[in-house]
Amino acid sequence: MRLAAGLSLSELARRVHYSKGYLSKVETGVKPAGGDLARRCDAALEADGKLAALLTQPGTPDPGSRDEAWTGEVWTMNLDSGGTSWFNPVRRRDALASGAALLTLGFSDRRASAAVQQETTIASFQTIFEQHRKLGQTMSPVMVLPSLIAQTHTLRELARVAQSPARERYLRLASRYAEYTGWMTQEAGNDQAAMWWTKNAVDMAGAAGDLDLAAHSLVRHALIALYREDPIETVDLAQQAQADSNASTRIRGMAALREAQGHALAGSDRLCRLTLDRAETLLASVAAETADGMVLGAQAGTSMGPIVTGWCLYDLGRPREAAEVLDRELGGLPANGRRAHARFGARQALAHAAAGEVDHACQLSHQVLDSAEVVDSATIRFDLRRLARTLSRWSSHKTVRELQPRLTAALHAPVA
């Protein structure tokens, strides 16, 4: 393709910001090509994803299924004096056999029934949930998860003893807690547990007659596939979500954005842009977010199209265009959304680095790390690793040397 385009190796190296020597080794089979290089070459050679398609794609495990319904198991939370916590669901009969029932705090049906009869109970849990979402934007997921899990369990038990229509209200709120727990679990680096929590959320929402969450769970699983660099699975799951007749317009729009990211990862410029246009049309028709705080996914979901476009442009091998879009759009993110600023800021810094703007990329990286060090995200570290690899090409550069210790420390932060 390079020869057909009339490009010298030096010219291609200049366009994709890789060394001529490295490209020579890729062309002669001495070195394997990674996804980043394949997508940049696709863009430089206008190959529309043909090179990225040659890479072997990892599979995404099936979300799996559970042997019992959401009411048929016991949840155990372990907290030790060193600050470590862990969660484990077990079958009820196994918990009884192990003597775990002796450690209960006396959550009786009588007490639960008294609680659900008070209107203030569910309103209070709603307020707590909104506070948890705010906390999740400003601190490590491992700090938020124990409380989220405990509240989800309590709501599940309250729903068990409640009568309709209160039962459905408690189940719906419990499903939102479980869905957010799944997101925080993914941020903590445990994809398998994240899918388990999302499946629980779908079960509870379905029992409450809320079918929108099933489509949203596909969008969540598509995100896991995206971070595993599996464009085929990402696109397939996102398309399934859009085909769900029970999905709201907002969820279909968010699914279209995820599909566009999958197409970008595959290097397909045309399909990516078509899907971004479809997402924009869908999200523009959403009048307003739900007023009860039960909105699924990013709070600013309906305005995420432009910033996701910047994300996609980088994966399409167009880092300079990506940097321009992200520079323009990041200012629109909520000021208190440190997790979002770290996520898209990392992509912004990566785009500038890939475009050869090393000093500016390092300056942006310090700003990103101010938030990334606080929110402690496994998914954000994915782009930080790519950033570290990109900047390593300028390892003797002064600003890179100054950034390296801090960036290295962030990459080695503990993951739950």
Rosetta blueprint (number, residue, H / E / L):
1 M L
2 R L
3 L L
4 A L
5 A L
6 G L
7 L L
8 S L
9 L H
10 S H
11 E H
12 L H
13 A H
14 R H
15 R H
16 V H
17 H L
18 Y L
19 S L
20 K H
21 G H
22 Y H
23 L H
24 S H
25 K H
26 V H
27 E H
28 T L
29 G L
30 V L
31 K L
32 P L
33 A L
34 G L
35 G H
36 D H
37 L H
38 A H
39 R H
40 R H
41 C H
42 D H
43 A H
44 A H
45 L L
46 E L
47 A L
48 D L
49 G L
50 K L
51 L L
52 A H
53 A H
54 L H
55 L L
56 T L
57 Q L
58 P L
59 G L
60 T L
61 P L
62 D L
63 P L
64 G L
65 S L
66 R L
67 D L
68 E L
69 A L
70 W L
71 T L
72 G L
73 E E
74 V E
75 W E
76 T E
77 M E
78 N E
79 L E
80 D L
81 S L
82 G L
83 G L
84 T L
85 S E
86 W E
87 F E
88 N E
89 P E
90 V E
91 R E
92 R H
93 R H
94 D H
95 A H
96 L H
97 A H
98 S H
99 G L
100 A H
101 A H
102 L H
103 L H
104 T L
105 L L
106 G L
107 F L
108 S L
109 D H
110 R H
111 R H
112 A H
113 S H
114 A H
115 A H
116 V H
117 Q L
118 Q L
119 E H
120 T H
121 T H
122 I H
123 A H
124 S H
125 F H
126 Q H
127 T H
128 I H
129 F H
130 E H
131 Q H
132 H H
133 R H
134 K H
135 L H
136 G H
137 Q L
138 T L
139 M L
140 S L
141 P H
142 V H
143 M H
144 V H
145 L H
146 P H
147 S H
148 L H
149 I H
150 A H
151 Q H
152 T H
153 H H
154 T H
155 L H
156 R H
157 E H
158 L H
159 A H
160 R H
161 V H
162 A L
163 Q L
164 S L
165 P L
166 A H
167 R H
168 E H
169 R H
170 Y H
171 L H
172 R H
173 L H
174 A H
175 S H
176 R H
177 Y H
178 A H
179 E H
180 Y H
181 T H
182 G H
183 W H
184 M H
185 T H
186 Q H
187 E H
188 A L
189 G L
190 N L
191 D H
192 Q H
193 A H
194 A H
195 M H
196 W H
197 W H
198 T H
199 K H
200 N H
201 A H
202 V H
203 D H
204 M H
205 A H
206 G H
207 A H
208 A L
209 G L
210 D L
211 L L
212 D H
213 L H
214 A H
215 A H
216 H H
217 S H
218 L H
219 V H
220 R H
221 H H
222 A H
223 L H
224 I H
225 A H
226 L H
227 Y H
228 R L
229 E L
230 D L
231 P H
232 I H
233 E H
234 T H
235 V H
236 D H
237 L H
238 A H
239 Q H
240 Q H
241 A H
242 Q H
243 A H
244 D L
245 S L
246 N L
247 A L
248 S L
249 T H
250 R H
251 I H
252 R H
253 G H
254 M H
255 A H
256 A H
257 L H
258 R H
259 E H
260 A H
261 Q H
262 G H
263 H H
264 A H
265 L H
266 A L
267 G L
268 S L
269 D H
270 R H
271 L H
272 C H
273 R H
274 L H
275 T H
276 L H
277 D H
278 R H
279 A H
280 E H
281 T H
282 L H
283 L H
284 A H
285 S L
286 V L
287 A L
288 A L
289 E L
290 T L
291 A L
292 D L
293 G L
294 M L
295 V L
296 L L
297 G L
298 A L
299 Q L
300 A L
301 G H
302 T H
303 S H
304 M L
305 G H
306 P H
307 I H
308 V H
309 T H
310 G H
311 W H
312 C H
313 L H
314 Y H
315 D H
316 L L
317 G L
318 R L
319 P H
320 R H
321 E H
322 A H
323 A H
324 E H
325 V H
326 L H
327 D H
328 R H
329 E H
330 L H
331 G H
332 G H
333 L L
334 P L
335 A L
336 N L
337 G L
338 R H
339 R H
340 A H
341 H H
342 A H
343 R H
344 F H
345 G H
346 A H
347 R H
348 Q H
349 A H
350 L H
351 A H
352 H H
353 A H
354 A H
355 A L
356 G L
357 E L
358 V H
359 D H
360 H H
361 A H
362 C H
363 Q H
364 L H
365 S H
366 H H
367 Q H
368 V H
369 L H
370 D H
371 S H
372 A H
373 E H
374 V H
375 V H
376 D L
377 S L
378 A H
379 T H
380 I H
381 R H
382 F H
383 D H
384 L H
385 R H
386 R H
387 L H
388 A H
389 R H
390 T H
391 L H
392 S H
393 R H
394 W H
395 S L
396 S L
397 H L
398 K H
399 T H
400 V H
401 R H
402 E H
403 L H
404 Q H
405 P H
406 R H
407 L H
408 T H
409 A H
410 A H
411 L H
412 H L
413 A L
414 P L
415 V L
416 A L
